[in-house]
Amino acid sequence: MKRTIILTFFILILTFTKNVFSQVKPASIDSIFSEKSEIQFKFFSNNKSEINRLSRIISIDNINGDTVKAYANKEEFKRFLNESILYDILGKEPEVELNMLSTIDTKNITSWNFYPTYNAYDSLMQSFMINFPNLCRVFSIKTLASGRKIIFAKITANPDSIESEPKILLTSSIHGDELTGYVLMLRLIDYLLNNYNTDNRIKNILDNSEIWINPLANPDGAYKSGNTTVAGAVRYNANNIDLNRNFPDPQAGQNPDGNQWQPETVAFMALADTVKFTVGLNI
């Protein structure tokens, strides 16, 4: 009898603990999202099918063993809470000193240890075309409500000609806070253009294919805090939508995340319908 009472007590404690740590009252949810549009949190699972199912609700960021890190906006987090899974909201990462440049001289870049302000990014992309008119065309496929643009550089010999050759799409930073690829793609554009006349491998690539590079697919997320810094970059776009989960899916349907196609999504799909890329890579 005593053993039964003790067992019942521990079951009640475990049930109470689970409810305390896995459920947040609506008022608390409002408080959590009062100063931010998205949160990062972690939970524990080694069940692949469960993680795959949850990826339809929240934005899975990283899996390390049985620890799953994820992002969610307010509505996604409410849906996650219905799963009654233990979780832990992660705190804000420490601020780091960022080297932001508002003016960039492409002819004298010796180190790519910086982030451009948004206006510097726009100017930098234009300067590639100005400095290499025989190899590069720069254009925007969409101007967002914020005034920021989704900018592409088309790099190839004879950039104004329509030729039957492979078309390679490289796009980066669809998550606004994943910015390593942003700088790497700017550096790649610079490298291809500056080495065309000195590197036979680069010359062969650009003579026989088109390289379309979009360094920043989510400018509103990257410059969430304003056009002068990426210090406040967020994963989602201006409408708090994870763009990486917003495209049609062969199995999950036209709107797998349950949201309307975003302006960025529509712009990329329209470009793909027009250009017919041979292969695409998102960094």
Backbone as JSON, one array per atom type, in Angstrom:
{
  "sequence": "MKRTIILTFFILILTFTKNVFSQVKPASIDSIFSEKSEIQFKFFSNNKSEINRLSRIISIDNINGDTVKAYANKEEFKRFLNESILYDILGKEPEVELNMLSTIDTKNITSWNFYPTYNAYDSLMQSFMINFPNLCRVFSIKTLASGRKIIFAKITANPDSIESEPKILLTSSIHGDELTGYVLMLRLIDYLLNNYNTDNRIKNILDNSEIWINPLANPDGAYKSGNTTVAGAVRYNANNIDLNRNFPDPQAGQNPDGNQWQPETVAFMALADTVKFTVGLNI",
  "N": [[0.83, -1.21, 0.0], [1.9, 1.24, 0.87], [3.95, 1.5, -0.99], [2.45, 1.81, -3.32], [1.21, 4.28, -2.86], [3.44, 5.99, -2.84], [4.37, 5.65, -5.48], [2.17, 6.65, -6.89], [2.29, 9.31, -6.04], [4.71, 10.19, -7.21], [4.06, 9.97, -9.9], [2.09, 11.95, -10.1], [3.67, 14.19, -9.51], [5.45, 14.17, -11.71], [3.64, 14.55, -13.8], [2.63, 17.07, -13.15], [5.0, 18.58, -13.34], [5.63, 18.31, -16.06], [3.47, 19.66, -17.2], [3.95, 22.22, -16.22], [6.38, 22.94, -17.44], [5.93, 22.64, -20.14], [3.78, 24.03, -21.05], [2.4, 27.18, -21.83], [0.62, 29.94, -20.75], [-1.81, 31.88, -22.59], [-1.49, 34.66, -22.04], [1.16, 34.69, -21.27], [2.39, 33.92, -23.61], [1.9, 36.17, -25.2], [3.53, 37.91, -23.81], [6.05, 36.79, -24.24], [6.39, 37.23, -26.96], [6.31, 39.95, -27.13], [8.37, 41.74, -27.68], [9.7, 40.7, -29.81], [9.59, 39.0, -32.95], [10.0, 36.38, -33.44], [11.1, 33.32, -31.88], [13.78, 31.34, -30.52], [14.11, 27.97, -29.57], [14.57, 24.89, -27.72], [14.06, 21.35, -27.76], [13.63, 17.89, -26.85], [14.13, 14.97, -28.71], [14.37, 11.83, -30.26], [13.06, 10.69, -32.23], [12.57, 10.2, -35.46], [10.33, 10.36, -37.19], [8.59, 11.88, -35.66], [10.0, 14.3, -35.49], [10.04, 15.0, -38.19], [7.32, 15.4, -38.58], [6.86, 17.54, -36.83], [8.32, 19.46, -38.13], [6.61, 20.5, -39.94], [5.22, 22.26, -38.51], [6.87, 23.98, -37.01], [10.04, 25.71, -37.42], [12.7, 23.84, -37.97], [15.98, 24.04, -36.88], [18.45, 22.89, -36.08], [19.81, 19.68, -35.35], [21.16, 17.77, -32.87], [22.21, 14.9, -31.78], [19.81, 13.94, -29.53], [18.84, 16.42, -29.15], [16.96, 19.06, -30.27], [16.95, 22.05, -31.99], [14.97, 24.86, -32.67], [13.0, 27.32, -34.49], [10.29, 29.61, -34.11], [7.38, 31.51, -34.97], [4.78, 33.47, -33.43], [2.23, 32.21, -33.89], [3.04, 29.71, -34.81], [4.35, 28.76, -32.55], [2.26, 28.53, -30.74], [0.89, 26.38, -31.88], [2.82, 24.44, -31.58], [2.84, 24.17, -28.8], [0.55, 22.72, -28.35], [1.36, 20.17, -28.69], [2.34, 19.29, -26.33], [5.06, 18.95, -25.52], [8.1, 18.87, -23.79], [10.11, 21.75, -23.47], [12.6, 24.34, -23.92], [13.08, 27.7, -23.86], [15.46, 29.51, -25.63], [17.97, 31.83, -24.72], [18.92, 35.15, -25.82], [21.62, 35.39, -28.06], [25.01, 36.4, -27.3], [25.95, 39.78, -28.04], [28.0, 40.64, -30.8], [30.88, 42.35, -32.04], [30.45, 44.01, -35.01], [31.8, 44.51, -38.21], [30.75, 46.89, -40.09], [30.41, 48.23, -43.27], [29.85, 51.21, -44.99], [30.69, 52.29, -47.31], [32.24, 50.95, -50.12], [35.05, 50.09, -51.9], [35.45, 48.37, -54.65], [37.69, 47.83, -56.15], [39.79, 47.81, -54.46], [39.57, 45.94, -52.43], [40.92, 44.03, -49.96], [40.4, 42.28, -47.97], [37.67, 40.3, -46.95], [36.32, 40.78, -44.57], [33.93, 41.91, -43.53], [30.57, 43.26, -43.23], [28.32, 44.63, -45.54], [26.47, 47.7, -45.32], [22.94, 48.02, -46.11], [22.54, 49.81, -48.29], [25.16, 50.0, -49.18], [25.54, 47.42, -50.05], [23.75, 47.31, -52.25], [24.96, 49.23, -53.89], [27.46, 48.03, -54.21], [26.84, 45.74, -55.69], [25.93, 46.94, -58.06], [28.3, 48.11, -58.87], [29.83, 45.96, -59.7], [28.75, 45.35, -62.2], [29.26, 47.75, -63.52], [32.05, 47.86, -63.51], [32.71, 45.56, -64.9], [31.52, 45.31, -67.61], [31.4, 43.56, -69.78], [31.0, 41.1, -68.79], [29.08, 40.95, -66.8], [25.76, 41.39, -65.57], [23.5, 43.16, -63.58], [20.56, 43.02, -61.67], [17.28, 43.52, -60.27], [14.89, 41.23, -59.02], [12.7, 41.69, -57.53], [11.22, 44.34, -55.75], [10.75, 44.88, -52.45], [8.18, 45.67, -49.99], [9.47, 47.17, -48.12], [11.27, 48.57, -49.56], [13.65, 47.42, -50.04], [15.61, 45.3, -52.17], [15.59, 42.22, -54.06], [18.39, 41.1, -55.29], [20.25, 40.19, -58.17], [23.22, 38.95, -59.74], [24.15, 38.31, -62.95], [26.48, 36.37, -64.43], [28.58, 35.88, -67.05], [30.23, 35.17, -70.17], [29.4, 37.26, -72.86], [26.92, 38.51, -71.79], [24.49, 39.64, -72.59], [23.42, 38.04, -74.47], [21.26, 35.36, -75.56], [21.88, 32.17, -74.97], [22.37, 28.67, -75.62], [23.22, 27.17, -73.08], [24.38, 25.74, -69.95], [22.67, 26.89, -67.03], [23.3, 28.15, -63.96], [22.11, 28.47, -60.73], [22.78, 30.27, -57.84], [21.97, 30.99, -54.61], [21.68, 32.75, -51.54], [21.33, 32.93, -47.91], [18.54, 32.73, -47.27], [17.4, 32.5, -44.86], [17.37, 35.15, -42.76], [19.23, 35.56, -40.71], [21.37, 33.96, -41.21], [24.18, 34.55, -42.33], [26.72, 34.06, -43.34], [26.99, 32.97, -45.91], [26.12, 35.13, -47.41], [28.21, 37.08, -47.5], [30.16, 35.41, -48.61], [29.11, 34.88, -51.16], [29.18, 37.41, -52.33], [31.9, 37.69, -52.4], [32.5, 35.59, -54.13], [31.37, 36.48, -56.55], [33.05, 38.69, -57.03], [35.47, 37.32, -57.29], [35.12, 35.64, -59.55], [34.76, 37.54, -61.58], [37.13, 39.07, -61.5], [39.06, 37.22, -62.14], [38.67, 36.18, -64.63], [40.23, 36.78, -66.9], [42.68, 35.77, -66.23], [42.67, 33.21, -65.21], [42.37, 30.11, -66.5], [40.5, 28.14, -65.91], [38.35, 29.53, -64.73], [37.71, 31.15, -66.89], [36.85, 29.23, -68.74], [34.54, 28.3, -67.46], [32.87, 30.59, -67.46], [32.72, 31.11, -70.16], [31.19, 29.08, -71.06], [28.87, 28.74, -69.61], [26.16, 30.12, -67.63], [26.26, 31.97, -64.7], [24.22, 32.65, -62.12], [23.87, 34.71, -59.45], [22.56, 35.32, -56.32], [23.17, 37.03, -53.6], [21.74, 37.64, -51.24], [18.85, 36.5, -50.17], [16.87, 37.17, -48.42], [16.5, 40.06, -47.61], [14.99, 41.69, -45.87], [14.88, 40.25, -43.49], [17.6, 40.09, -42.85], [18.33, 42.78, -42.48], [16.73, 43.61, -40.38], [16.88, 45.38, -38.2], [17.32, 47.77, -39.39], [18.77, 49.6, -42.18], [21.46, 49.99, -41.77], [22.78, 48.08, -40.31], [23.4, 44.58, -39.58], [23.11, 43.52, -37.17], [20.77, 42.98, -35.75], [19.61, 40.87, -37.12], [17.14, 38.51, -38.26], [15.58, 35.27, -38.57], [13.2, 34.95, -40.1], [11.07, 36.53, -42.64], [9.8, 39.88, -43.37], [7.13, 39.52, -42.83], [7.1, 37.7, -40.84], [7.5, 35.05, -41.67], [8.93, 31.92, -42.43], [10.86, 31.72, -45.09], [12.1, 29.56, -46.3], [10.43, 27.45, -45.93], [8.24, 28.01, -47.37], [7.81, 27.45, -50.0], [6.24, 25.58, -52.71], [5.72, 22.05, -52.25], [6.53, 18.78, -53.34], [5.32, 16.64, -52.0], [3.96, 17.71, -49.77], [2.31, 19.63, -50.79], [0.97, 22.73, -52.27], [1.09, 24.82, -50.41], [2.84, 24.23, -48.03], [3.47, 25.16, -45.47], [1.2, 26.33, -44.62], [0.83, 29.0, -45.07], [0.3, 31.95, -47.11], [1.92, 32.3, -50.31], [4.87, 34.13, -50.13], [6.05, 37.48, -51.05], [8.77, 37.27, -51.77], [8.97, 34.53, -52.32], [7.22, 34.22, -54.53], [8.57, 35.8, -56.39], [10.99, 34.41, -56.79], [10.02, 31.98, -57.82], [8.85, 32.86, -60.19], [11.11, 33.74, -61.55], [12.46, 31.3, -61.87], [10.68, 29.98, -63.52], [11.0, 31.45, -65.8], [13.75, 31.48, -66.54], [14.65, 28.81, -66.45], [16.58, 27.12, -64.95], [19.47, 25.01, -64.92], [20.58, 23.79, -62.7], [20.25, 24.36, -59.2], [21.37, 25.97, -56.2], [21.06, 26.5, -52.81], [22.47, 28.39, -50.28]],
  "CA": [[0.0, 0.0, 0.0], [2.79, 2.39, 0.96], [4.65, 1.61, -2.27], [1.49, 2.33, -4.29], [1.04, 5.71, -2.59], [4.67, 6.68, -3.27], [4.37, 5.63, -6.94], [1.14, 7.61, -7.34], [2.81, 10.65, -5.76], [5.71, 10.54, -8.22], [3.36, 10.17, -11.17], [1.47, 13.27, -10.02], [4.75, 15.18, -9.6], [5.93, 14.19, -13.09], [2.58, 15.15, -14.62], [2.61, 18.5, -12.84], [6.23, 19.17, -13.88], [5.49, 18.38, -17.51], [2.53, 20.73, -17.52], [4.57, 23.5, -15.9], [7.45, 23.29, -18.36], [5.59, 22.51, -21.56], [2.62, 24.83, -21.41], [2.46, 28.6, -21.52], [-0.68, 30.55, -20.85], [-1.88, 32.88, -23.66], [-0.91, 35.94, -21.61], [2.6, 34.53, -21.27], [2.8, 33.92, -25.02], [1.93, 37.57, -25.6], [4.71, 38.51, -23.2], [7.23, 36.25, -24.91], [6.52, 37.83, -28.29], [6.02, 41.39, -27.06], [9.48, 42.53, -28.22], [10.34, 39.99, -30.91], [8.63, 38.35, -33.84], [10.31, 34.95, -33.49], [11.92, 32.85, -30.77], [14.49, 30.08, -30.71], [13.94, 27.12, -28.41], [15.03, 23.53, -27.93], [13.32, 20.25, -27.13], [14.36, 16.63, -26.97], [13.45, 13.91, -29.44], [15.19, 11.01, -31.16], [12.09, 10.05, -33.09], [12.67, 10.88, -36.75], [9.0, 10.65, -37.73], [8.05, 12.98, -34.87], [10.69, 15.52, -35.91], [9.55, 15.34, -39.53], [5.96, 15.94, -38.42], [6.96, 18.86, -36.2], [8.9, 20.41, -39.08], [5.5, 21.13, -40.64], [4.64, 23.25, -37.59], [7.91, 24.93, -36.61], [11.21, 25.73, -38.3], [13.81, 23.11, -37.36], [17.25, 24.69, -37.2], [19.62, 22.05, -35.85], [19.6, 18.46, -34.57], [22.42, 17.25, -32.34], [21.78, 13.81, -30.93], [18.36, 14.05, -29.31], [18.52, 17.83, -28.91], [16.48, 19.72, -31.48], [16.78, 23.49, -31.88], [13.98, 25.29, -33.65], [12.47, 28.68, -34.45], [8.84, 29.7, -34.3], [6.71, 32.77, -34.72], [3.78, 33.33, -32.37], [1.22, 31.22, -34.23], [3.69, 28.4, -34.85], [4.64, 28.33, -31.18], [0.98, 28.1, -30.16], [0.62, 25.04, -32.4], [3.79, 23.53, -30.95], [2.44, 23.93, -27.42], [-0.5, 21.71, -28.35], [2.0, 18.86, -28.71], [2.71, 18.96, -24.94], [6.45, 18.49, -25.51], [8.98, 19.68, -22.95], [10.96, 22.65, -24.27], [13.33, 25.37, -23.19], [13.32, 28.87, -24.71], [16.87, 29.89, -25.58], [18.22, 33.26, -24.56], [19.56, 35.87, -26.91], [23.06, 35.19, -28.14], [25.76, 37.62, -26.98], [26.23, 40.69, -29.15], [29.38, 40.65, -31.26], [31.25, 43.56, -32.76], [30.36, 43.8, -36.44], [32.46, 45.49, -39.07], [29.8, 47.31, -41.11], [30.97, 49.24, -44.17], [28.85, 51.95, -45.75], [31.32, 52.6, -48.6], [33.12, 49.84, -50.49], [35.8, 50.26, -53.14], [35.66, 47.0, -55.11], [39.01, 47.65, -56.76], [40.83, 47.78, -53.42], [39.22, 45.03, -51.34], [41.99, 43.07, -49.63], [39.87, 41.33, -47.01], [36.2, 40.3, -46.92], [35.96, 40.64, -43.14], [32.96, 42.97, -43.23], [29.22, 43.21, -43.79], [27.92, 45.93, -46.09], [25.13, 48.22, -45.03], [22.1, 47.65, -47.25], [22.84, 50.69, -49.42], [26.48, 49.63, -49.7], [25.32, 46.17, -50.79], [23.15, 47.67, -53.53], [25.99, 49.92, -54.68], [28.5, 47.06, -54.53], [26.35, 44.9, -56.78], [25.94, 47.76, -59.27], [29.69, 48.36, -59.28], [30.31, 44.79, -60.43], [28.34, 45.51, -63.59], [29.94, 48.92, -64.08], [33.47, 47.55, -63.7], [32.89, 44.41, -65.8], [30.34, 45.34, -68.48], [31.42, 42.47, -70.75], [30.8, 39.82, -68.1], [28.13, 40.99, -65.69], [24.55, 42.2, -65.54], [22.92, 43.16, -62.23], [19.17, 43.44, -61.73], [16.43, 43.12, -59.16], [13.7, 40.48, -59.42], [11.58, 42.14, -56.72], [11.39, 45.37, -54.73], [9.83, 44.56, -51.37], [7.46, 46.82, -49.43], [10.45, 47.95, -47.36], [12.14, 49.26, -50.5], [14.82, 46.57, -50.29], [15.46, 44.53, -53.4], [16.24, 40.92, -54.22], [19.31, 41.47, -56.36], [21.0, 39.13, -58.83], [24.28, 39.2, -60.72], [24.28, 37.29, -63.99], [27.89, 36.43, -64.82], [28.86, 35.01, -68.18], [30.68, 35.86, -71.38], [28.23, 37.67, -73.67], [25.79, 38.5, -70.85], [23.23, 40.09, -73.19], [22.99, 37.05, -75.46], [20.53, 34.18, -75.11], [22.65, 31.05, -75.5], [22.0, 27.35, -75.14], [24.28, 26.69, -72.2], [23.89, 25.53, -68.58], [22.39, 28.07, -66.2], [23.5, 27.74, -62.57], [21.56, 29.41, -59.75], [23.34, 30.27, -56.49], [21.3, 31.98, -53.79], [22.12, 32.58, -50.15], [20.74, 33.65, -46.77], [17.08, 32.75, -47.26], [17.19, 32.85, -43.46], [18.05, 36.44, -42.66], [20.31, 35.59, -39.73], [22.43, 33.05, -41.63], [24.78, 35.54, -43.23], [28.04, 33.71, -43.85], [26.89, 32.84, -47.36], [25.93, 36.47, -47.99], [29.53, 37.63, -47.81], [30.86, 34.48, -49.5], [28.61, 35.05, -52.52], [29.75, 38.66, -52.83], [33.3, 37.4, -52.69], [32.54, 34.74, -55.32], [31.15, 37.35, -57.71], [34.29, 39.42, -57.21], [36.52, 36.38, -57.72], [34.86, 35.23, -60.93], [34.98, 38.66, -62.5], [38.52, 39.51, -61.51], [39.98, 36.16, -62.58], [38.29, 35.68, -65.95], [41.32, 36.95, -67.87], [43.95, 35.22, -65.74], [42.5, 31.83, -64.77], [41.72, 29.39, -67.6], [39.33, 27.4, -65.39], [37.26, 30.5, -64.61], [37.34, 31.56, -68.25], [36.1, 28.14, -69.34], [33.22, 28.28, -66.82], [32.04, 31.72, -67.89], [32.52, 31.03, -71.6], [30.32, 27.96, -71.41], [27.7, 28.65, -68.73], [25.71, 31.35, -66.99], [26.22, 31.87, -63.24], [23.29, 33.63, -61.56], [24.15, 34.74, -58.02], [21.77, 36.19, -55.44], [23.83, 36.91, -52.29], [20.86, 37.86, -50.09], [17.48, 36.2, -50.56], [15.94, 37.69, -47.41], [17.07, 41.32, -47.11], [14.21, 42.23, -44.75], [15.31, 39.54, -42.29], [18.99, 40.45, -42.53], [18.39, 44.18, -42.03], [15.55, 43.8, -39.53], [17.07, 46.53, -37.31], [17.57, 48.97, -40.18], [19.67, 49.38, -43.31], [22.86, 50.26, -41.43], [23.41, 47.0, -39.53], [22.78, 43.25, -39.57], [23.2, 43.06, -35.78], [19.47, 42.48, -35.29], [19.07, 39.98, -38.15], [16.23, 37.45, -37.82], [15.44, 34.16, -39.51], [12.02, 35.07, -40.94], [10.99, 37.76, -43.43], [9.09, 40.98, -42.71], [5.81, 39.03, -42.43], [7.33, 36.64, -39.85], [7.36, 33.76, -42.34], [10.18, 31.25, -42.8], [10.8, 31.6, -46.54], [12.6, 28.26, -46.72], [9.34, 26.49, -45.8], [7.1, 28.66, -48.0], [7.71, 27.04, -51.39], [5.48, 24.35, -52.94], [6.43, 20.81, -51.96], [5.93, 17.69, -54.12], [4.51, 15.77, -51.16], [3.15, 18.46, -48.81], [1.36, 20.49, -51.49], [1.31, 24.08, -52.72], [1.36, 25.69, -49.27], [3.16, 23.27, -46.96], [3.53, 25.79, -44.14], [-0.1, 26.89, -44.3], [0.84, 30.44, -45.31], [0.31, 32.4, -48.5], [3.25, 32.52, -50.88], [5.39, 35.45, -49.82], [6.56, 38.19, -52.23], [10.07, 36.69, -52.14], [8.7, 33.21, -52.91], [6.63, 34.42, -55.86], [9.61, 36.34, -57.27], [11.93, 33.33, -57.14], [9.34, 31.02, -58.69], [8.69, 33.49, -61.5], [12.42, 33.71, -62.21], [12.75, 29.92, -62.26], [9.82, 29.66, -64.67], [11.49, 32.19, -66.97], [15.14, 31.18, -66.91], [14.83, 27.37, -66.58], [17.92, 26.8, -64.47], [19.92, 23.63, -65.0], [20.76, 23.34, -61.33], [20.2, 25.46, -58.24], [21.96, 25.69, -54.9], [20.8, 27.5, -51.77], [23.56, 28.31, -49.3]],
  "C": [[0.87, 1.25, 0.0], [3.5, 2.62, -0.36], [3.73, 2.19, -3.35], [1.28, 3.83, -4.12], [2.23, 6.51, -3.09], [4.71, 6.76, -4.79], [3.36, 6.64, -7.5], [1.61, 9.04, -7.15], [3.8, 11.09, -6.83], [5.08, 10.75, -9.59], [2.7, 11.54, -11.22], [2.5, 14.37, -10.16], [5.23, 15.31, -11.04], [4.92, 14.86, -14.01], [2.53, 16.66, -14.42], [3.82, 19.21, -13.45], [6.14, 19.33, -15.38], [4.57, 19.52, -17.92], [3.14, 22.09, -17.28], [5.56, 23.9, -16.97], [7.03, 23.27, -19.82], [4.4, 23.35, -21.98], [2.81, 26.28, -20.97], [1.08, 29.17, -21.7], [-0.67, 31.6, -21.95], [-1.26, 34.21, -23.29], [0.61, 35.87, -21.64], [3.15, 34.51, -22.69], [2.89, 35.35, -25.53], [3.17, 38.26, -25.04], [5.99, 38.06, -23.9], [7.47, 36.96, -26.23], [6.27, 39.34, -28.29], [7.12, 42.23, -27.7], [10.19, 41.85, -29.38], [9.3, 39.21, -31.7], [8.86, 36.84, -33.93], [11.15, 34.59, -32.27], [12.68, 31.6, -31.21], [14.36, 29.27, -29.42], [14.47, 25.73, -28.73], [14.09, 22.55, -27.24], [14.08, 18.97, -27.42], [13.52, 15.59, -27.69], [14.48, 13.15, -30.26], [14.3, 10.21, -32.1], [12.02, 10.81, -34.42], [11.3, 11.26, -37.3], [8.35, 11.8, -36.97], [8.67, 14.31, -35.29], [10.21, 15.97, -37.28], [8.15, 15.95, -39.45], [6.01, 17.35, -37.83], [7.53, 19.91, -37.15], [7.82, 21.06, -39.94], [4.87, 22.23, -39.79], [5.62, 24.36, -37.27], [9.08, 24.83, -37.57], [12.39, 25.07, -37.59], [15.12, 23.72, -37.83], [18.42, 23.73, -37.12], [19.22, 20.83, -35.02], [20.96, 17.91, -34.17], [22.09, 16.16, -31.33], [20.27, 13.84, -30.78], [17.92, 15.47, -29.0], [18.16, 18.52, -30.22], [16.31, 21.21, -31.19], [15.86, 23.95, -33.0], [13.62, 26.76, -33.45], [10.96, 28.6, -34.61], [8.39, 31.14, -34.16], [5.57, 32.49, -33.73], [2.77, 32.23, -32.67], [1.8, 29.82, -34.29], [3.96, 27.87, -33.45], [3.37, 27.87, -30.47], [0.66, 26.67, -30.61], [1.57, 24.03, -31.79], [3.37, 23.19, -29.52], [1.35, 22.87, -27.32], [0.06, 20.29, -28.36], [2.39, 18.38, -27.32], [4.1, 18.33, -24.85], [7.26, 19.42, -24.62], [9.9, 20.52, -23.82], [11.65, 23.64, -23.34], [13.59, 26.52, -24.15], [14.76, 29.33, -24.52], [17.01, 31.4, -25.49], [18.89, 33.86, -25.78], [21.05, 35.65, -26.88], [23.79, 36.49, -27.87], [26.02, 38.48, -28.23], [27.71, 40.62, -29.52], [29.63, 41.93, -32.03], [31.25, 43.28, -34.25], [31.07, 44.91, -37.19], [31.54, 45.81, -40.23], [30.43, 48.41, -41.96], [29.84, 49.9, -44.96], [29.36, 52.37, -47.12], [32.32, 51.52, -48.91], [33.75, 50.11, -51.84], [36.17, 48.87, -53.66], [37.06, 46.77, -55.68], [40.11, 47.53, -55.71], [40.44, 46.92, -52.22], [40.35, 44.04, -51.13], [41.52, 42.01, -48.65], [38.34, 41.46, -46.98], [35.7, 40.09, -45.5], [34.95, 41.7, -42.71], [31.58, 42.57, -43.74], [28.93, 44.58, -44.37], [26.61, 46.4, -45.47], [24.26, 47.89, -46.24], [22.42, 48.51, -48.47], [24.19, 50.38, -50.04], [26.38, 48.33, -50.5], [24.76, 46.46, -52.18], [24.19, 48.31, -54.44], [27.09, 48.96, -55.12], [28.08, 46.18, -55.7], [26.36, 45.69, -58.1], [27.35, 47.97, -59.8], [30.28, 47.17, -60.02], [29.97, 44.91, -61.9], [29.08, 46.67, -64.26], [31.4, 48.59, -64.4], [33.72, 46.42, -64.69], [31.7, 44.31, -66.75], [30.28, 44.2, -69.48], [31.11, 41.12, -70.12], [29.59, 39.81, -67.17], [26.93, 41.89, -65.96], [23.94, 42.06, -64.14], [21.51, 43.7, -62.32], [18.43, 42.93, -60.5], [15.23, 42.33, -59.69], [12.48, 40.89, -58.61], [12.02, 43.26, -55.8], [10.32, 45.13, -53.68], [9.18, 45.83, -50.83], [8.4, 47.73, -48.66], [11.31, 48.82, -48.25], [13.4, 48.48, -50.8], [14.55, 45.65, -51.46], [16.13, 43.16, -53.3], [17.09, 41.02, -55.47], [20.09, 40.25, -56.87], [22.15, 39.71, -59.65], [24.3, 38.02, -61.68], [25.69, 37.42, -64.57], [28.16, 35.4, -65.91], [29.5, 35.83, -69.29], [29.44, 36.13, -72.23], [26.96, 37.7, -72.83], [24.46, 38.95, -71.44], [22.67, 39.11, -74.21], [22.21, 35.92, -74.8], [21.18, 32.97, -75.76], [22.19, 29.74, -74.88], [23.17, 26.77, -74.34], [23.74, 26.54, -70.78], [23.73, 26.83, -67.81], [22.38, 27.62, -64.74], [23.02, 28.83, -61.64], [22.22, 29.21, -58.4], [22.64, 31.37, -55.69], [21.61, 31.7, -52.32], [21.25, 33.36, -49.18], [19.24, 33.83, -46.9], [16.58, 32.92, -45.83], [18.03, 34.09, -43.18], [19.19, 36.5, -41.67], [21.42, 34.59, -40.04], [23.22, 33.75, -42.74], [26.18, 35.2, -43.73], [28.02, 33.63, -45.37], [26.72, 34.16, -48.08], [27.27, 37.05, -48.42], [30.29, 36.72, -48.78], [30.39, 34.63, -50.95], [29.08, 36.36, -53.14], [31.22, 38.44, -53.22], [33.44, 36.53, -53.94], [32.33, 35.55, -56.59], [32.44, 38.09, -58.05], [35.39, 38.53, -57.78], [36.34, 35.98, -59.18], [35.19, 36.34, -61.91], [36.44, 39.05, -62.61], [39.49, 38.46, -62.05], [39.65, 35.6, -63.96], [39.46, 35.72, -66.94], [42.64, 36.33, -67.44], [43.87, 33.75, -65.34], [41.71, 31.07, -65.84], [40.48, 28.62, -67.14], [38.12, 28.33, -65.27], [36.78, 30.93, -65.99], [36.49, 30.49, -68.92], [34.68, 28.07, -68.77], [32.33, 29.38, -67.4], [31.83, 31.75, -69.4], [31.46, 30.01, -71.97], [29.12, 27.77, -70.49], [27.32, 30.04, -68.23], [25.63, 31.1, -65.49], [25.35, 33.0, -62.72], [23.45, 33.59, -60.03], [23.29, 35.77, -57.32], [22.35, 36.07, -54.03], [22.88, 36.94, -51.1], [19.4, 37.68, -50.5], [16.45, 36.8, -49.61], [16.48, 39.0, -46.82], [16.31, 41.91, -45.93], [14.58, 41.54, -43.44], [16.7, 39.96, -41.87], [19.09, 41.85, -41.94], [17.15, 44.54, -41.21], [15.67, 45.06, -38.68], [17.32, 47.83, -38.07], [18.67, 48.72, -41.2], [21.15, 49.55, -42.98], [23.54, 49.14, -40.67], [22.66, 45.68, -39.73], [22.81, 42.68, -38.15], [21.89, 42.48, -35.28], [18.82, 41.54, -36.28], [18.2, 38.88, -37.54], [16.09, 36.41, -38.93], [14.34, 34.41, -40.54], [12.03, 36.38, -41.74], [10.17, 38.82, -42.69], [7.7, 40.57, -42.23], [5.91, 37.9, -41.41], [7.09, 35.25, -40.43], [8.74, 33.21, -42.68], [10.11, 30.96, -44.3], [11.22, 30.21, -47.03], [11.51, 27.19, -46.66], [8.09, 26.97, -46.56], [6.89, 28.26, -49.46], [6.85, 25.79, -51.53], [6.36, 23.12, -52.71], [5.76, 19.66, -52.69], [5.01, 16.79, -53.3], [3.52, 16.55, -50.29], [2.21, 19.46, -49.47], [1.86, 21.89, -51.77], [1.69, 25.02, -51.57], [1.67, 24.83, -48.04], [3.19, 23.87, -45.56], [2.2, 26.42, -43.74], [-0.21, 28.38, -44.52], [0.75, 30.75, -46.8], [1.75, 32.48, -48.99], [3.66, 33.96, -50.63], [5.9, 36.14, -51.09], [7.9, 37.63, -52.71], [9.88, 35.35, -52.85], [8.19, 33.35, -54.33], [7.69, 34.9, -56.85], [10.59, 35.26, -57.72], [11.28, 32.31, -58.07], [9.17, 31.57, -60.09], [10.01, 33.48, -62.27], [12.74, 32.31, -62.71], [11.91, 29.5, -63.46], [10.35, 30.3, -65.95], [12.83, 31.68, -67.45], [15.38, 29.69, -67.14], [16.26, 26.96, -66.21], [18.21, 25.31, -64.59], [20.06, 23.02, -63.61], [20.73, 24.56, -60.4], [20.77, 25.03, -56.91], [21.63, 26.83, -53.96], [21.82, 27.31, -50.66], [23.06, 28.83, -47.96]]
}
